[in-house]
């Protein structure tokens, strides 16, 4: 059942209705994952747009982001792209974002910022005291507000990146307590690191300048460090902590911040 079906009307907001909507979407997600398991990323994006025409792509414009941005632009040039500027990003990321948007002719990029960082974190040190609170303030809250009007979103997550992502499927059901469930799509879930590199080389896509300096995963400057040979690609994110995720991804209504054994 596509998400523009009457059962997914945004004002159908009782607990019983949301529960039924969630069960319906979970069934659709199972069918989509089964039928598209061996299909291309472009096919996954196309199926996602059929299922949830009101779809956005959320991008960090990080080390591998250009792959999904390029694929999506080939399917739908004016697909909404949401870019979270935490105001703590590397300067290289901000410059790279503009370069990629111009290179791929992305026509619908929205820059998101927290409207509360100046008052809640006036000296920019919240990440030192409470990194989860900092991520919630600068990433999760502005993104969830921006996604409120969308029926689904695309992410660039991949299984090889970390333990928390090792069991990713192409499609997920993102249940919400205050609105109908949302479709979450990971077109690159089954791609390997070699697949990503080969795609970038074959399509002559620009690399993030920090990759050459040992940053295979790039977040905010204070919480990202280069990795050494043999380390997990995301080992430089929140180094020496149990934190693996910023908290923008939810499972069963709970933000994912730590890794899992799966």
ZIHU-V348916 format. One record per residue. N is the residue number from 1. RES is the residue in one letter. PHI is phi in whole degrees, 0 to 359 (NA if undefined). NEAR is the number of other ideal C-beta (glycine too) atoms within 8 Angstrom. Layout:
[[N & RES & PHI & NEAR] [N & RES & PHI & NEAR]]
//
This chain:
[[1 & X & NA & 7] [2 & X & 301 & 8] [3 & X & 285 & 14] [4 & X & 268 & 8] [5 & X & 295 & 7] [6 & X & 306 & 4] [7 & X & 295 & 10] [8 & X & 255 & 12] [9 & X & 299 & 7] [10 & X & 300 & 7] [11 & X & 264 & 4] [12 & X & 278 & 11] [13 & X & 234 & 9] [14 & X & 281 & 6] [15 & X & 301 & 5] [16 & X & 296 & 6] [17 & X & 294 & 11] [18 & X & 295 & 16] [19 & X & 296 & 8] [20 & X & 295 & 9] [21 & X & 300 & 13] [22 & X & 295 & 11] [23 & X & 295 & 8] [24 & X & 297 & 10] [25 & X & 293 & 12] [26 & X & 299 & 9] [27 & X & 295 & 8] [28 & X & 295 & 11] [29 & X & 298 & 13] [30 & X & 299 & 8] [31 & X & 296 & 8] [32 & X & 296 & 12] [33 & X & 296 & 11] [34 & X & 291 & 7] [35 & X & 281 & 7] [36 & X & 248 & 12] [37 & X & 306 & 7] [38 & X & 252 & 3] [39 & X & 272 & 8] [40 & X & 286 & 5] [41 & X & 297 & 10] [42 & X & 296 & 10] [43 & X & 296 & 9] [44 & X & 297 & 14] [45 & X & 297 & 15] [46 & X & 298 & 9] [47 & X & 295 & 11] [48 & X & 297 & 15] [49 & X & 292 & 11] [50 & X & 290 & 7] [51 & X & 287 & 11] [52 & X & 223 & 14] [53 & X & 304 & 9] [54 & X & 271 & 9] [55 & X & 239 & 16] [56 & X & 237 & 13] [57 & X & 251 & 13] [58 & X & 258 & 13] [59 & X & 228 & 12] [60 & X & 270 & 11] [61 & X & 52 & 12] [62 & X & 266 & 11] [63 & X & 299 & 11] [64 & X & 242 & 10] [65 & X & 299 & 13] [66 & X & 297 & 14] [67 & X & 295 & 14] [68 & X & 294 & 16] [69 & X & 298 & 15] [70 & X & 294 & 12] [71 & X & 301 & 12] [72 & X & 295 & 13] [73 & X & 293 & 12] [74 & X & 286 & 6] [75 & X & 274 & 10] [76 & X & 209 & 8] [77 & X & 301 & 7] [78 & X & 263 & 6] [79 & X & 303 & 12] [80 & X & 299 & 10] [81 & X & 243 & 15] [82 & X & 253 & 14] [83 & X & 241 & 12] [84 & X & 269 & 12] [85 & X & 265 & 9] [86 & X & 285 & 10] [87 & X & 67 & 8] [88 & X & 228 & 10] [89 & X & 284 & 10] [90 & X & 297 & 9] [91 & X & 303 & 6] [92 & X & 300 & 9] [93 & X & 292 & 14] [94 & X & 295 & 10] [95 & X & 291 & 8] [96 & X & 297 & 12] [97 & X & 301 & 10] [98 & X & 292 & 8] [99 & X & 296 & 9] [100 & X & 294 & 14] [101 & X & 301 & 10] [102 & X & 288 & 7] [103 & X & 296 & 8] [104 & X & 270 & 10] [105 & X & 56 & 7] [106 & X & 286 & 11] [107 & X & 257 & 6] [108 & X & 219 & 8] [109 & X & 263 & 8] [110 & X & 246 & 9] [111 & X & 269 & 6] [112 & X & 252 & 10] [113 & X & 221 & 10] [114 & X & 288 & 10] [115 & X & 272 & 5] [116 & X & 240 & 8] [117 & X & 297 & 11] [118 & X & 296 & 6] [119 & X & 275 & 5] [120 & X & 276 & 8] [121 & X & 225 & 11] [122 & X & 298 & 6] [123 & X & 259 & 4] [124 & X & 66 & 7] [125 & X & 245 & 7] [126 & X & 301 & 11] [127 & X & 298 & 12] [128 & X & 284 & 6] [129 & X & 270 & 6] [130 & X & 207 & 7] [131 & X & 298 & 11] [132 & X & 295 & 9] [133 & X & 293 & 9] [134 & X & 295 & 11] [135 & X & 296 & 13] [136 & X & 298 & 11] [137 & X & 291 & 14] [138 & X & 265 & 15] [139 & X & 239 & 13] [140 & X & 297 & 12] [141 & X & 297 & 11] [142 & X & 295 & 13] [143 & X & 290 & 13] [144 & X & 298 & 9] [145 & X & 295 & 7] [146 & X & 289 & 11] [147 & X & 281 & 12] [148 & X & 304 & 7] [149 & X & 269 & 5] [150 & X & 250 & 12] [151 & X & 271 & 11] [152 & X & 189 & 15] [153 & X & 209 & 14] [154 & X & 260 & 15] [155 & X & 236 & 10] [156 & X & 260 & 12] [157 & X & 294 & 10] [158 & X & 221 & 14] [159 & X & 298 & 9] [160 & X & 286 & 8] [161 & X & 284 & 10] [162 & X & 191 & 11] [163 & X & 301 & 9] [164 & X & 292 & 10] [165 & X & 249 & 11] [166 & X & 295 & 9] [167 & X & 248 & 6] [168 & X & 301 & 9] [169 & X & 249 & 9] [170 & X & 296 & 12] [171 & X & 237 & 15] [172 & X & 224 & 9] [173 & X & 258 & 12] [174 & X & 259 & 9] [175 & X & 288 & 10] [176 & X & 228 & 10] [177 & X & 277 & 5] [178 & X & 241 & 4] [179 & X & 198 & 8] [180 & X & 302 & 13] [181 & X & 296 & 11] [182 & X & 239 & 14] [183 & X & 277 & 18] [184 & X & 242 & 12] [185 & X & 233 & 15] [186 & X & 239 & 15] [187 & X & 300 & 13] [188 & X & 257 & 12] [189 & X & 308 & 11] [190 & X & 263 & 6] [191 & X & 286 & 11] [192 & X & 266 & 6] [193 & X & 298 & 7] [194 & X & 295 & 6] [195 & X & 300 & 8] [196 & X & 298 & 13] [197 & X & 298 & 8] [198 & X & 297 & 8] [199 & X & 296 & 12] [200 & X & 295 & 12] [201 & X & 290 & 7] [202 & X & 296 & 6] [203 & X & 258 & 7] [204 & X & 52 & 4] [205 & X & 273 & 10] [206 & X & 291 & 8] [207 & X & 268 & 9] [208 & X & 296 & 15] [209 & X & 300 & 8] [210 & X & 282 & 11] [211 & X & 300 & 10] [212 & X & 294 & 6] [213 & X & 260 & 7] [214 & X & 96 & 8] [215 & X & 247 & 14] [216 & X & 282 & 9] [217 & X & 222 & 12] [218 & X & 233 & 12] [219 & X & 238 & 9] [220 & X & 286 & 10] [221 & X & 302 & 7] [222 & X & 292 & 7] [223 & X & 245 & 10] [224 & X & 232 & 12] [225 & X & 228 & 6] [226 & X & 290 & 7] [227 & X & 250 & 11] [228 & X & 257 & 6] [229 & X & 301 & 3] [230 & X & 93 & 3] [231 & X & 282 & 8] [232 & X & 302 & 7] [233 & X & 304 & 11] [234 & X & 258 & 10] [235 & X & 295 & 8] [236 & X & 276 & 13] [237 & X & 267 & 11] [238 & X & 52 & 8] [239 & X & 303 & 7] [240 & X & 67 & 3] [241 & X & 229 & 6] [242 & X & 273 & 5] [243 & X & 287 & 10] [244 & X & 238 & 12] [245 & X & 229 & 13] [246 & X & 280 & 8] [247 & X & 107 & 12] [248 & X & 278 & 11] [249 & X & 258 & 10] [250 & X & 240 & 9] [251 & X & 230 & 6] [252 & X & 55 & 5] [253 & X & 80 & 7] [254 & X & 245 & 6] [255 & X & 293 & 10] [256 & X & 268 & 10] [257 & X & 233 & 10] [258 & X & 245 & 9] [259 & X & 285 & 9] [260 & X & 233 & 7] [261 & X & 273 & 4] [262 & X & 283 & 5]]
//
